[in-house]
Amino acid sequence: MMITGFTAATVIMEGIFKDIIGIQGVKGIMVFTHEGELAFKYFVDPWQFEPETKDWWGLFIYTLDGIREAEMVFEYDRLYIRRAKEGYLFVLASNSAPTPMIRLNCEILLSADREGTGQKGLNRFFRELKR
């Protein structure tokens, strides 16, 4: 499910992803389904990267082969990947971003039971989009 109305998506993101985006050095978040479809994206500088123009995400997700967690470190940036029941959460950050804080906030996000509703992890994100 690709989000086309980013005004509504931004409001949802502010409620769900704000702690991760608020970490110094975090540049953006992407959520992919297990099939490799981009379900959500938010970047601090959105003009720098357009993931929906890449046709290789499905193959990339497939090669992750169900891993729980991965971190890819590049010259200036890092990509933290966390598997959830509903898909994969990607966090793009600078190398100076505190990785333990990113991991902790992702763990909290993916295990949180929002307001006792039984909606855990990214499942609440997908449910709010369907409304």
Summary of the structure (lengths in Angstrom):
residues: 131
radius of gyration: 13.9
end to end distance: 13.0
largest distance: 41.9
contacts: 364
relative contact order: 0.19
helix: 40%
strand: 27%
